[in-house]
Amino acid sequence: MRYTFLILLICNMFISGCTQWDYKIENNEVTFQIHSWNHDPIIQKLENADHLTFKELNDGYALDKNHVYYKGKIITKADPATFKILQNKYSSDANNVFLYTCHIKSASPEDFVILEGAWSKDNQHVFHGYETINIADAKSFHYLKDGWAIDNNNAYHALSWVSTGCSGSDILKVKVFHNVDAKSFQVLNGFKSKDVNNVYNANKSPNKTN
């Protein structure tokens, strides 16, 4: 037990950590490999990768003439010729925006802005993770703190965790508080806020995202 604790402590102290991944090209094949102190290497062959044009990028990303990859998985719809890495696991190409391997539907790469707390927006839409929050007003929407965000009409609460799967079923739901007074709205803590009229409790409010 003491040795396990020391290993975990050392992992947290060094930036490189105890789990590393990389891509390798050997014998005209491309593989994605995960190395960790507590298990044998995991090696995944990229069946569709073109080894002649394959290029490893930063932070788990790679591309070839046909596909873009994140940690060995193809980012569907991503265009290798115009692909670029943004920040916080967001990326884009000329026509699309992605989070991990997930396509953020309706997001415009031309005016896409990454906010805090897994929030982002463009000129027309607001997103939490890769989910579009249709009720939110993009022009006035901004993140506050401790999971709270607001626009001219409503307040929003969501934990920042987002699933790396693209189905949407694992996303922590955004809670919407309607008709708040934006001028007097204050965040009290990670689950409570208030305005001149009401106190809002994210532990008790029903979920509503649209």
VOGU-3710 file (C-alpha; in Angstrom, 3 decimals, decimal comma):
1> mrytflilli> 0,000/0,000/0,000  2,812/2,416/0,855  4,523/1,819/-2,494  1,276/2,340/-4,403  0,750/5,645/-2,608  4,294/6,752/-3,445  3,818/5,916/-7,118  0,576/7,901/-7,258  2,248/10,808/-5,494  5,126/10,800/-7,982
11> cnmfisgctq> 2,628/10,651/-10,878  0,901/13,761/-9,585  4,183/15,609/-9,078  5,478/15,244/-12,607  3,781/16,803/-15,601  4,305/13,734/-17,777  2,260/11,590/-15,375  2,283/7,812/-15,239  0,049/7,222/-18,257  1,372/8,175/-21,665
21> wdykiennev> 0,147/7,621/-25,199  1,713/7,920/-28,607  1,394/6,848/-32,212  3,913/4,575/-33,920  4,539/3,686/-37,555  6,105/0,268/-37,999  6,008/-2,116/-40,962  3,699/0,209/-42,888  1,147/0,127/-40,051  0,041/2,856/-37,657
31> tfqihswnhd> -0,750/2,031/-34,040  -1,951/4,025/-31,061  -0,283/2,900/-27,832  -1,122/3,557/-24,194  1,586/2,992/-21,585  0,887/2,974/-17,865  2,744/1,920/-14,748  -0,034/-0,455/-13,644  -0,731/-2,499/-16,791  0,881/-3,820/-19,957
41> piiqklenad> 0,892/-1,519/-22,991  -2,402/-1,305/-24,855  -1,785/-1,314/-28,604  -4,512/-0,433/-31,074  -3,985/-0,748/-34,803  -5,459/2,103/-36,847  -6,939/0,097/-39,687  -7,843/3,099/-41,849  -4,668/5,122/-41,328  -2,430/5,995/-44,263
51> hltfkelndg> 1,129/5,492/-43,008  2,687/7,557/-45,784  0,872/10,767/-44,820  0,329/10,084/-41,113  1,454/12,857/-38,769  1,235/12,982/-34,977  0,147/16,343/-33,597  -0,113/17,454/-29,961  -2,183/16,238/-27,023  -3,387/12,947/-28,523
61> yaldknhvyy> -4,268/14,304/-31,960  -2,980/13,016/-35,304  -4,008/13,089/-38,944  -3,342/11,639/-42,367  -4,641/12,554/-45,812  -8,063/11,026/-45,071  -8,808/11,293/-41,352  -8,192/13,150/-38,111  -7,676/11,134/-34,930  -7,982/11,799/-31,212
71> kgkiitkadp> -6,356/9,144/-29,007  -6,666/6,576/-31,761  -10,275/7,299/-32,679  -11,415/8,976/-35,882  -13,041/12,383/-35,492  -15,957/11,946/-37,856  -16,502/14,856/-40,277  -13,082/16,415/-39,540  -11,207/17,663/-42,605  -7,448/16,993/-42,302
81> atfkilqnky> -6,555/19,811/-44,693  -8,125/22,539/-42,533  -8,026/20,913/-39,080  -6,621/22,798/-36,115  -6,402/22,167/-32,381  -8,007/24,798/-30,178  -7,883/24,350/-26,378  -9,552/22,277/-23,641  -9,990/19,343/-26,075  -11,821/21,488/-28,621
91> ssdannvfly> -10,777/21,488/-32,260  -12,159/22,691/-35,568  -11,864/22,609/-39,327  -13,198/24,993/-41,957  -16,807/23,973/-41,377  -17,122/22,219/-38,010  -16,241/22,358/-34,312  -15,418/19,279/-32,226  -15,049/18,370/-28,566  -12,923/15,250/-28,117
101> tchiksaspe> -14,186/13,134/-31,054  -17,672/14,626/-30,945  -19,104/16,971/-33,546  -20,792/20,030/-31,974  -23,799/20,412/-34,218  -24,667/23,949/-35,330  -21,378/25,403/-34,045  -19,710/27,877/-36,383  -15,885/27,735/-36,393  -15,671/31,321/-37,618
111> dfvilegaws> -17,051/32,866/-34,427  -16,736/29,996/-31,918  -15,699/31,056/-28,400  -14,594/28,696/-25,633  -15,809/29,753/-22,193  -15,258/28,172/-18,787  -17,127/25,323/-17,149  -17,530/23,276/-20,389  -19,493/26,179/-21,908  -18,925/27,610/-25,366
121> kdnqhvfhgy> -20,864/29,650/-27,894  -20,901/31,216/-31,321  -22,925/34,187/-32,551  -26,131/32,157/-32,729  -25,935/29,289/-30,245  -24,808/28,347/-26,735  -23,324/24,921/-25,977  -22,576/22,925/-22,858  -20,153/20,216/-23,891  -21,487/19,223/-27,299
131> etiniadaks> -25,140/19,832/-26,365  -26,899/22,883/-27,816  -28,817/24,902/-25,212  -31,534/26,216/-27,495  -33,189/28,457/-24,934  -30,022/30,477/-24,235  -29,408/33,878/-25,814  -25,934/33,735/-27,323  -25,386/37,485/-27,476  -25,897/38,083/-23,757
141> fhylkdgwai> -24,780/34,685/-22,451  -21,692/34,610/-20,228  -20,185/32,336/-17,629  -20,088/33,534/-14,015  -18,416/31,044/-11,674  -18,935/27,800/-9,749  -20,959/26,211/-12,548  -23,311/29,176/-13,004  -23,919/31,117/-16,216  -26,477/33,738/-17,220
151> dnnnayhals> -28,022/35,625/-20,120  -30,530/38,474/-20,169  -33,434/36,183/-19,287  -32,321/33,032/-17,528  -29,668/31,554/-15,264  -28,006/28,201/-15,977  -26,272/25,692/-13,756  -24,192/22,741/-14,907  -21,250/20,806/-13,584  -18,281/21,011/-15,905
161> wvstgcsgsd> -17,885/17,269/-16,467  -18,792/16,133/-19,986  -18,808/12,599/-21,363  -16,299/11,708/-24,076  -19,037/9,682/-25,771  -21,103/11,517/-28,368  -24,552/10,068/-27,712  -25,471/12,733/-25,176  -26,860/10,256/-22,660  -23,988/10,741/-20,221
171> ilkvkvfhnv> -23,948/14,539/-20,203  -24,824/16,096/-16,882  -27,974/18,051/-17,585  -28,084/21,823/-17,588  -30,572/23,316/-15,135  -32,399/26,420/-16,300  -33,860/29,061/-13,986  -36,297/31,226/-15,924  -36,931/34,951/-15,697  -34,140/35,853/-13,300
181> daksfqvlng> -33,190/39,450/-12,643  -29,851/39,579/-14,418  -28,770/42,893/-12,892  -29,055/41,693/-9,296  -28,151/38,036/-9,868  -25,371/36,752/-7,551  -23,690/33,375/-7,188  -23,625/32,238/-3,568  -21,850/28,903/-4,017  -21,631/25,927/-6,351
191> fkskdvnnvy> -25,346/25,142/-6,012  -27,062/28,321/-4,816  -27,574/31,793/-6,235  -30,001/34,667/-5,769  -31,404/37,826/-7,268  -33,578/40,562/-5,821  -36,649/38,313/-6,049  -35,597/34,722/-5,366  -33,005/32,255/-4,134  -32,171/29,504/-6,635
201> nankspnktn> -31,068/26,022/-5,580  -29,582/23,812/-8,290  -30,073/20,735/-6,108  -33,843/21,166/-6,198  -34,611/22,625/-9,595  -35,883/20,364/-12,389  -33,658/19,858/-15,416  -34,568/21,675/-18,587  -32,293/22,241/-21,544  -34,613/23,397/-24,313
//
